[in-house]
Amino acid sequence: MKRQKLLYDVAKVKIHPTSDQEHVLWQLSNQCRLLYNFALAERNLNYQENQTRSKKQYISYVQQANTLPGLKKKYPNYTWVYSKVLQTTLKRLDSNFRSFFSLRKNGDTDAQPPGFKSRRNFCTMQYNQSGFKIANGQITLSHFYNDVALTFDLPDDQQFVNVKQVDIFYDDLKNVFYLAIDHEIQPTQPYVDNNQYQAWDLGITKHVGVNSAGKFIEVANARPDKYWNPKTDAVTSRRDHCRKPDRKTNQQPSRRWLRYNTAKRTMERKRSNQIKDFQHKLANKLIKNTKATTIIVGDLSVKQMPNSKQANRGLNRATQNTGYLGRFIGFLTYKAARVGKMVIKIDEQYTTKTCCGCGAIRDMPLSKRVMECECGISIDRDRNSAINIMTRFLSQNAMWTGYRQFAGNLRQTGLGLPEVPVHS
């Protein structure tokens, strides 16, 4: 069995800075914003020059980070900000440019380089591994602007151990500051394999699981996107008929465009929060209501789904809006670790198309909801996939006793599995 690794969770903590502290935060953020825009202008110029070169030489993060000492001497205001925060600002720009290059490499000709940050934009400040101190239920962030201490209270009911990173960001819709604290999860008990397992096939409309006893569990997926998508589409259509901002000509958006854009962002946030709330509650319920200490899920890639042959606009939108399946697996993972359980991801390729009875691979378009095979198997496609995920895990880890027990329990329900796993 795999050894349980250290797991980290990100806690979102609302803070209430005083007027003096808020002034300091905006001053520090403004310096990060200026550095981001300065480095972005340098990269944009370098990108344009490379279009005419046969041998392209793009600016790297290391090159720009090496210029920080010189910039601090030339512009002393940069010294107000903790050094790691300035470095992570450049890293964030580098990550944004890498995403842009990746999109262009994959054929997305509409992809644009990162945009400049305006004065109204609070530049998220990231304290990575240093620059913060947690003691006596409070956190203090380092800065050198003035003598005002950036010290904030932390929740009394939460302990933060081995904190790796602290981000401070601003929600302009709610006018609220938050801390995102990346900390190690402390399990209440160690993981022990009790030879009981539960395998899940995660889908867009429903999640289907099967346990070692051969019992199936089906959970319908919440679909708030069906309610919010038509509303956001209508607002987006109205917004697009208004005067929009243009970075090239410095054109400012109309008041109506700003109003519609705010409404669109608000609805998107409500949709996202409803999905996240459902996933949190469902993950807690699934972890709490199973005796299995090992939970197996398919190692899926939502980014690759749009590239599949069956992909279409509706499916792609449902996948991105509903699923957030990778995030749901993350919720399961850290919630399981807290109570001494483990989530293991395995390759789920062909688990839907493979007959769980004989191992034959059948054509299974999305419209076909039942796996029917010449061996006599007739089973819901999601249940078939959950069984294959379970048998693949058991066979890959040479758990023959567990497989025979699982196969025997399934036979009692009328489903037959071969004596030897088809995935061995």
Secondary structure, DSSP 8 states (H G I E B T S, - for coil): -------EEEEEEEE---HHHHHHHHHHHHHHHHHHHHHHHHHHHHHHHHTT-SS-----HHHHHTTHHHHHHH-GGGGGS-HHHHHHHHHHHHHHHHHHHHHHHTT-TT--------TTS---EEEESSSEEEETTEEEE---SSS--EEEE--TT---EEEEEEEEEEETTTTEEEEEEEEE---SS-----S-EEEEEE-SSEEEEEETTS-EEEEE---HHHHHHHHHHHHHHHHTTS---BTTTTB---HHHHHHHHHHHHHHHHHHHHHHHHHHHHHHHHHHT---SEEEEE---GGGGGGSTT--HHHHHHIIIII-HHHHHHHHHHHHHHTT-EEEEE--TTTTTB-TTT--B----TT--EEE-TTS-EEEHHHHHHHHHHHHHHHHTT-HHHHHHHHHHHHTTT----SS-TT-
